[in-house]
């Protein structure tokens, strides 16, 4: 599903060269639930951006379902990103002026072809995260945990190959965070491939495998279950 080989990322700012990723290599199998864990400055956000096709490495190869994304121009890269990756961000990124249902529809509205069964897809996605009875509520009337579940439903609606979550419990209390991780557990049991980026060990340990980052390199791997 995901193949990274000797990934490097270097930023050039004002004549200063900063190498953030230093030869990262690992694979993620279809249906696997993996966490990437590291402290601030370890390179995990940069790595997430590369996995999510939001950025390109300066060295190495990244294949997503056999597609070498490194050689793609911006437009085909965006198509890969929009069709194969569902994003869940720490800050939810929901439109406050519209309903949960319409927020979930957004990826289809901005796709090349709006499917005839879009409404059914949105309803199914919201039901999958336990929000069938909240679909016509606006985000500001929902709890933080419910808003993050709307974000997960939005990620699901395109039936992506991977769900990529960046610090998904970062803005939630402990109870809401636990409920949200239960949603990820259920999705994984349904066969979804999930990659969670976190600094929180208790969150990382709920994945099958934990990749540890330090100073832009893999410092170790752990099997959680």
C-alpha angles and dihedrals in degrees: 000000000000123000121178118181122189094328115192130180124190126178123205115206123169092337092310118122118211120183109206102171119039112192106321116187128173143123132227117204124220109272094018123136110213134172127206110207132183143129124267109293094025093115098250095128091050089049091049091052090054093047088048092050090240090121138017127234120242090222140017133030134283119194121188112192088338095311114123099221094187093076096048124107120230098270099051089040089055090051091053090047095048096045103038107031130062113196128211114185132195093241096050092228094217126159105246095201096064139050131274088249093056092044089056091050093056098093089054093046089056095043123100093252124032105215121230091230094052095120092051090049091053092048091048092049093050091047089051090061095042098257103112089122094048102050095110095047121103118239094249089062093053129081120250091257091050091049090053089050089054087054090052091050088051089052091051099050096083090049092237125199091232137027108212114194124189113202089323095181096042095107097037134091117244096264094048089045091053091049091050093051087052088059091053090049091054092047091051090050087055089058102265121150108231131186117186122191113204146145091211115098094200089058094043093051091063089069124082093242134019123208111203120211128194128168093348095307137094106260096180149322131237133194109221099184 
